[in-house]
């Protein structure tokens, strides 16, 4: 069962990153994208992972489904789903970690979040406040990950990859011309970072 779920997740992830991330919205594209993380959620559940991790992965799969569709409503549903996923990750990391995050990395992460007001917020239109709330949540997720013990460094790397993937997504959605050829570079890159982030966090927590 575990091998099957791992294979399903890996194959759908490769299909999406190698082909479907360049395609227009379709039911097949949505199924492929959702299946990659959805299979990880089922894998986590069947392997006895913490409920918070299962919830984070399941909510991420719902977010993937929403973001695979077009339109502002679908984007907002996806944003809310991923925001809730980060709430689950914050609670998970806070429970696994201890103490305060290291000062310099924490300051750097907070400054990076504040900088989004300069390079991102002016370009988000009606989505300005939802995006701001999301930035706060993913920053808190990163801060919580910084408290993880050394044995969970892989999860910390995953959290960093998650923030990097969301940065690329923000650039793609709000700063890049839809006709720009850079989409063909950014789309697979952010998918690799995003899928890798979820996989690394799962791997670290399951041990």
C-alpha distance (Angstrom), angle and dihedral (degrees) to the residues before:
residue distance angle dihedral
X1 . . .
X2 3.79 . .
X3 3.79 91.3 .
X4 3.80 91.3 49.5
X5 3.80 93.5 49.7
X6 3.79 91.3 46.8
X7 3.80 90.1 50.9
X8 3.80 93.1 47.8
X9 3.79 91.2 49.8
X10 3.80 93.9 46.2
X11 3.81 95.8 45.8
X12 3.80 94.4 47.0
X13 3.80 90.3 46.1
X14 3.81 90.9 53.0
X15 3.80 91.6 46.2
X16 3.77 92.3 50.9
X17 3.80 96.7 43.9
X18 3.78 94.0 43.0
X19 3.78 100.7 41.9
X20 3.80 121.6 -9.7
X21 3.80 96.8 56.9
X22 3.80 86.0 70.3
X23 3.82 95.1 48.4
X24 3.80 130.2 91.1
X25 3.82 118.5 -102.1
X26 3.81 114.1 -72.4
X27 3.79 138.1 150.2
X28 3.80 91.2 -104.0
X29 3.80 92.3 50.0
X30 3.81 90.2 49.9
X31 3.80 91.7 49.0
X32 3.81 92.7 49.7
X33 3.79 93.9 47.6
X34 3.81 94.6 44.9
X35 3.79 93.2 44.4
X36 3.80 94.5 60.7
X37 3.80 96.1 63.7
X38 3.80 94.4 24.1
X39 3.80 89.0 63.2
X40 3.81 89.6 50.6
X41 3.81 89.5 53.3
X42 3.81 91.1 52.7
X43 3.81 89.6 44.9
X44 3.80 91.1 52.0
X45 3.80 91.6 49.0
X46 3.80 94.2 47.8
X47 3.80 90.6 47.5
X48 3.82 93.6 54.5
X49 3.80 96.1 -109.1
X50 3.82 119.0 169.0
X51 3.81 112.7 -76.9
X52 3.81 90.4 -120.9
X53 3.80 91.1 58.7
X54 3.80 92.0 48.3
X55 3.82 89.7 49.2
X56 3.82 91.9 48.5
X57 3.79 92.0 52.0
X58 3.81 93.8 43.6
X59 3.81 91.8 49.4
X60 3.80 89.2 48.0
X61 3.81 89.6 53.7
X62 3.81 89.6 52.2
X63 3.81 88.0 49.5
X64 3.79 90.8 50.8
X65 3.79 90.3 51.6
X66 3.80 91.8 51.1
X67 3.80 95.1 45.2
X68 3.80 90.5 49.1
X69 3.79 87.5 67.0
X70 3.79 126.7 70.3
X71 3.80 130.0 -113.9
X72 3.78 139.0 59.8
X73 3.81 94.2 -88.1
X74 3.80 91.8 55.5
X75 3.80 89.8 48.2
X76 3.81 91.4 51.6
X77 3.82 91.9 49.3
X78 3.79 89.6 49.7
X79 3.79 91.9 47.6
X80 3.81 91.6 50.9
X81 3.81 91.8 47.1
X82 3.78 92.5 52.4
X83 3.81 91.1 43.7
X84 3.81 88.8 56.9
X85 3.81 89.5 45.5
X86 3.79 88.7 56.4
X87 3.80 90.4 49.2
X88 3.81 87.3 55.9
X89 3.81 90.9 47.7
X90 3.82 90.9 48.4
X91 3.80 90.4 53.9
X92 3.82 91.5 44.1
X93 3.80 94.6 50.3
X94 3.80 92.6 42.5
X95 3.79 89.3 54.8
X96 3.80 93.2 48.0
X97 3.79 96.5 40.8
X98 3.76 133.3 64.0
X99 3.77 138.3 -149.0
X100 3.78 127.0 -3.8
X101 3.81 125.3 -36.6
X102 3.82 117.9 -100.3
X103 3.79 107.9 -80.9
X104 3.80 103.1 -126.2
X105 3.85 97.4 45.4
X106 3.82 89.2 45.1
X107 3.82 92.0 51.5
X108 3.80 90.3 47.2
X109 3.80 92.0 51.5
X110 3.79 92.8 47.4
X111 3.81 91.8 48.8
X112 3.80 89.2 49.5
X113 3.80 89.8 53.7
X114 3.80 91.9 47.9
X115 3.79 89.7 50.7
X116 3.81 88.9 61.8
X117 3.82 86.7 75.6
X118 3.77 87.6 66.1
X119 3.80 103.4 40.7
X120 3.80 102.0 25.5
X121 3.83 117.1 21.5
X122 3.84 97.2 62.9
X123 3.82 89.2 58.4
X124 3.82 100.9 47.2
X125 3.82 98.8 81.2
X126 3.80 113.9 -172.6
X127 3.80 89.3 -0.2
X128 3.81 92.7 63.3
X129 3.81 98.0 109.1
X130 3.80 97.4 39.5
X131 3.81 88.5 50.4
X132 3.81 90.9 48.2
X133 3.80 91.3 52.6
X134 3.80 89.5 48.3
X135 3.80 91.5 51.5
X136 3.80 89.7 52.6
X137 3.81 91.9 50.3
X138 3.79 96.3 47.8
X139 3.81 89.0 47.1
X140 3.80 89.9 53.2
X141 3.79 88.2 48.4
X142 3.79 89.6 54.2
X143 3.81 92.0 47.2
X144 3.80 90.8 49.9
X145 3.82 89.8 49.9
X146 3.81 89.6 54.0
X147 3.81 88.8 64.2
X148 3.81 93.2 58.5
X149 3.83 116.4 116.7
X150 3.79 121.9 -108.7
X151 3.78 92.6 -96.7
X152 3.80 89.1 65.8
X153 3.80 97.9 50.1
X154 3.80 89.1 122.6
X155 3.81 88.9 62.7
X156 3.81 89.5 50.8
X157 3.81 89.4 53.5
X158 3.80 87.8 49.3
X159 3.80 91.4 52.4
X160 3.80 89.8 51.0
X161 3.80 90.9 49.7
X162 3.81 89.2 50.5
X163 3.81 91.0 54.7
X164 3.81 90.2 46.9
X165 3.81 92.0 50.9
X166 3.80 91.9 49.7
X167 3.80 89.4 49.8
X168 3.80 90.6 55.0
X169 3.80 90.4 46.0
X170 3.80 90.7 52.5
X171 3.80 90.4 50.0
X172 3.79 90.6 48.9
X173 3.80 96.0 46.9
X174 3.79 101.7 38.4
X175 3.80 111.0 18.9
X176 3.79 106.9 31.8
X177 3.78 125.9 81.4
X178 3.84 109.0 -115.2
X179 3.80 89.0 -127.1
X180 3.80 94.9 51.3
X181 3.82 115.4 123.2
X182 3.81 87.5 -140.0
X183 3.80 88.0 82.3
X184 3.80 88.4 75.5
X185 3.80 89.0 59.8
X186 3.80 99.7 37.4
X187 3.82 97.5 46.5
X188 3.82 97.4 61.6
X189 3.81 92.5 35.1
X190 3.79 94.1 56.1
X191 3.80 90.6 44.3
X192 3.82 91.6 53.3
X193 3.81 90.2 49.0
X194 3.80 93.2 45.8
X195 3.81 97.7 45.2
X196 3.79 90.5 41.5
X197 3.81 90.1 51.6
X198 3.79 93.3 54.0
X199 3.79 92.2 44.5
X200 3.81 93.6 48.9
X201 3.81 92.8 49.4
X202 3.80 90.8 48.8
X203 3.80 92.2 47.1
X204 3.82 92.6 48.6
X205 3.79 95.9 48.5
X206 3.80 94.9 44.7
X207 3.79 89.3 48.7
